[in-house]
Amino acid sequence: MIRTCSTALEYARAGNSEKSQLLIKGYSDIGVAMWALSISAMLIVSASLFQNQELNMSDKDDQSQPSQQETSAEPDRNTPPPEVTFVLDHKIPEIEKKEQQINESGGKNREK
């Protein structure tokens, strides 16, 4: 009975040791992931700051050069209106008075 209990205790200690090693490895992997995340966040922030600085510098360069013409929100009222053309997809039939009459179905009826 004592041998059985001591053997079971050895197996339990070996299993606990293996689990402890896996937990320690997991915590070290979490630490590496946090460092990588922190470095990535710092690189993203620095890249966006650098890009904003470039945009500000280009805006200053654009302001130093005289602009050719400033656009306004008001339309130019001196522009003539466009020419409008009425287009039909079919020809309008010509009707002579008192000879033909076109009913709603499109057929021709002769008056008598």
C-alpha positions as a printed NumPy array, in Angstrom:
array([[  0.   ,   0.   ,   0.   ],
       [  2.812,   2.418,   0.813],
       [  4.542,   1.626,  -2.471],
       [  1.334,   2.298,  -4.403],
       [  0.888,   5.65 ,  -2.671],
       [  4.531,   6.634,  -3.235],
       [  4.278,   5.686,  -6.936],
       [  1.081,   7.726,  -7.288],
       [  2.791,  10.654,  -5.544],
       [  5.708,  10.478,  -8.016],
       [  3.303,  10.504, -10.986],
       [  1.402,  13.436,  -9.512],
       [  4.621,  15.421,  -8.931],
       [  5.792,  14.704, -12.498],
       [  2.434,  15.851, -13.906],
       [  2.447,  18.997, -11.743],
       [  6.012,  19.775, -12.795],
       [  5.062,  19.491, -16.47 ],
       [  2.01 ,  21.731, -15.942],
       [  4.127,  24.302, -14.111],
       [  6.64 ,  24.403, -16.958],
       [  3.819,  24.924, -19.49 ],
       [  2.352,  27.769, -17.376],
       [  5.752,  29.468, -17.137],
       [  6.197,  29.162, -20.919],
       [  2.7  ,  30.594, -21.474],
       [  3.434,  33.611, -19.253],
       [  6.713,  34.277, -21.062],
       [  4.879,  34.116, -24.427],
       [  2.315,  36.619, -23.113],
       [  5.176,  38.946, -22.131],
       [  6.714,  38.739, -25.618],
       [  3.319,  39.456, -27.208],
       [  2.815,  42.528, -24.986],
       [  6.247,  43.9  , -25.938],
       [  5.471,  43.36 , -29.629],
       [  2.1  ,  45.079, -29.25 ],
       [  3.67 ,  48.037, -27.432],
       [  6.35 ,  48.465, -30.087],
       [  3.752,  48.228, -32.87 ],
       [  1.579,  50.877, -31.213],
       [  4.562,  53.216, -30.84 ],
       [  5.51 ,  52.742, -34.502],
       [  1.948,  53.477, -35.635],
       [  1.756,  56.642, -33.539],
       [  5.162,  57.866, -34.73 ],
       [  4.252,  57.145, -38.378],
       [  1.008,  59.103, -38.097],
       [  2.816,  62.027, -36.437],
       [  5.445,  61.997, -39.185],
       [  2.743,  61.937, -41.871],
       [  0.891,  64.859, -40.215],
       [  4.148,  66.798, -40.055],
       [  4.722,  66.218, -43.802],
       [  1.178,  67.394, -44.574],
       [  1.686,  70.542, -42.493],
       [  4.951,  71.269, -44.276],
       [  3.322,  70.828, -47.701],
       [  0.451,  73.131, -46.645],
       [  2.979,  75.798, -45.682],
       [  4.687,  75.415, -49.073],
       [  1.329,  75.759, -50.856],
       [  0.479,  78.89 , -48.873],
       [  3.81 ,  80.514, -49.66 ],
       [  3.136,  80.2  , -53.417],
       [  0.476,  82.587, -54.769],
       [ -2.721,  80.843, -55.746],
       [ -3.861,  81.27 , -59.318],
       [ -7.575,  81.656, -58.753],
       [ -9.674,  81.137, -55.694],
       [-12.903,  79.256, -56.161],
       [-16.097,  80.662, -54.758],
       [-19.352,  79.026, -53.829],
       [-21.336,  81.487, -55.962],
       [-22.209,  80.383, -59.527],
       [-21.178,  82.511, -62.498],
       [-24.385,  84.277, -63.509],
       [-22.95 ,  85.52 , -66.841],
       [-22.864,  82.003, -68.318],
       [-25.571,  81.418, -70.955],
       [-27.976,  78.521, -70.326],
       [-27.433,  75.304, -72.293],
       [-29.488,  74.646, -75.404],
       [-32.295,  72.162, -74.795],
       [-33.349,  69.696, -77.477],
       [-36.562,  67.673, -77.216],
       [-36.01 ,  64.078, -78.345],
       [-38.753,  61.47 , -78.855],
       [-38.32 ,  57.758, -79.208],
       [-41.017,  57.646, -81.912],
       [-42.328,  59.882, -84.69 ],
       [-45.444,  61.904, -83.989],
       [-48.076,  60.979, -86.615],
       [-49.408,  63.775, -88.743],
       [-53.204,  64.127, -88.667],
       [-55.255,  65.798, -91.318],
       [-58.407,  67.362, -89.981],
       [-61.71 ,  65.519, -90.49 ],
       [-60.098,  62.631, -92.351],
       [-58.414,  60.578, -89.643],
       [-58.717,  60.229, -85.937],
       [-56.287,  58.406, -83.687],
       [-57.869,  56.575, -80.795],
       [-56.118,  55.752, -77.516],
       [-54.971,  52.336, -78.739],
       [-52.971,  53.951, -81.522],
       [-55.135,  52.689, -84.382],
       [-56.489,  54.977, -87.084],
       [-60.225,  55.325, -87.612],
       [-61.771,  57.087, -90.576],
       [-64.702,  59.324, -89.906],
       [-67.588,  58.903, -92.316]])
